[in-house]
Every structure is written in C-alpha cells, then in structure tokens.
C-alpha cells in the first residue's frame, strides 16, 4: 500500500500541494494512506527560559501553532472525503520531514516548493531542496 507524507505549513504553496494530492488520489487503485505533517521550528533556547515559560505552556504553543498549520489542508482533505492521519513535530524542518517519512514507512513525500528567490535559495538552501537531497523516496514538489 502506498503511504504519502504531506508536510504542510499553512502557506498557499502547501495548500496547492494538498489540492494536487487530492487530484491524484483518484488515480490509485487502492487509496494511499495520507500522513499530514506540521513541523514547528523549536523556540530558541534562552538561559532560564523554564523560569518564565513552563514546558506545558511551550507544548501548548507548539500544538496550537501546528494545528493552525494543518487547518487549510485538513479542511480540503475533509471536503474531498479523503482520510488522513495528522502528526505534529518540533525540530529542524527538512530533517524532521525526512525522519518522519522514514519512521512512517512513507513511499512518497508530496510538498510545496519553497518560495525563495534563486539567489536566496543558492545562499541559504530551501527546505524542499534539502528534503529532495536527503530523502530516499520520491518527492513530488508542487509549485
């Protein structure tokens, strides 16, 4: 069975990737499993942060932010009647996407491509390019 990881961040680009995935699901003889993933960058550690912000508050923050990232894609998948499982993760974005795909046994990653300019992409690299370079499964990039 195919298992597709759909990492989203709530941007228009990730919403387009969701719509493209919805279009292609009908092409499968057996519907693939869809894993919807939101990855939040960790809040930078500051000395004595735990004195000001509790771990429960930080976890709540991450959860709320991830749910916001997932909202538009969840709405589109629900409207299309496509079943999916949601996942939240905190960490480096590209590395977390590849690690989650490996852990879930994904057979493909479908994601929006970065909106960075060519110059910024050459200097900084994009999440999408990092995923393409390190994933050992097909990656569908949706513009």
N, C-alpha and C positions, 0 to 999 in steps of 0.2 A: 504494500500500500504506500502511496506517495504521502509524504509529510512535508508541508511547506511552512517555513518560518516567515512571517510577515512583520518585520520590525517597523514600528511607526513612531513618529514624534509629534503628531498633531498638525504638521505642516501641510500645505496644499500638495506638496510633492508626495508625501506619504499617503495622502488621500487618493491621489491619482494612482499610486501603486495598488492601493486597496481596490479601486474600481477595475483596474486591469486584471487583478487576480479574480475578481468576481466574474468578469467576462470569460476568463479561461477555464474556470471550474467546470463549466458545462461540457468542455471538450474531453474530460476524463470519463472513462467508462465507469470507474469506481471513484466516487468523490474523494479527493485527498483530505487528509487531516490538516487543519489550519491552526497554527500557533501564532497568536497575536502577541507581540512583544513590545514593551516600552522599557527603555533603558534610561535611567537618570544619571547624569554625571554626579559623582559624590561632592557634597559640600566640602569646600576646602577646610582642612583641619586647622584649628587655631588653638594655641595653648589655652587650657582651662575652658574650652568650649562646653564641656559637660557641666560646668558650674552654671552656665547661662541657659543652655539648651539640653533638655533631657533626651535620652535615647528614644523614649516613647514619642516625644514631640517630633524628633527628626524622622522617625519611621512613619509617623502620620503625614508629615510633609511629603516624603517620598511617595507614599501611597496616593495621596491626593494629586500630586503632580503627574504620576504615571497614569492614573485614571483619566486625567484631563488629556494626556497624550493619546490615549486609546479611544476617546469618546467618538470622534467622527468616523473612525474605521469601524468601531463596534456598531454604530448606527447604520452604516452602509451594509455591513455583513448581515445584520439583523433584518434589514429591509429586504435583502436578497434571499433570506431564508437559509443562509449558509451557517453551519455550525462551526464553532471555533473554541479554542481554549485561550485564556489570557494569562500572561506572565509579566511580572514586574522584576526589574533587576536594577541594582545600583552598581555602577562601575564605569570603566572606560568603554565608550560606546562600541566601537568596531570590535574590540577584543571580546566584549560581552556578547555581541551578536553571534560571532563565530563559535564561542564556547557554548552558548545556549543551543545553537544548531547541532553541534556535536553531541551534547548531552541528550537532546530530544531524539536524536537519530533522524534529523531532517534530511530530506532528499533534495531540497532546493530552498534557496532564500530569494524572496521577492521583495524588493525595496525601492524606494525613490532614490534617484541620484542626487548628489549634492548640488546646491545652487551656487557654489563658489565660482568666482571668475577663474579663467585659465591661469592667471598669474598667482592668485591666492592658492589655487589648487597645487601648482608646481612648488610653491614655497612650503605650504602647510600640509598638503595632502588632504584628502577628503575621507569621510567615514566610508562612503561607498567604495572608494578605491582600496582602502585598507581591507575591507571585507572581501572584495574580489581577489586581492593578492593573498589573503591568508585562508580563505575558505577552501575546502577540498571537495565542495559540491557545487553544482551550477548556481550562479547568481544572476537573477533577472533584474536589471536596472531599468526603472521606468522614469523617463524624463519628466 
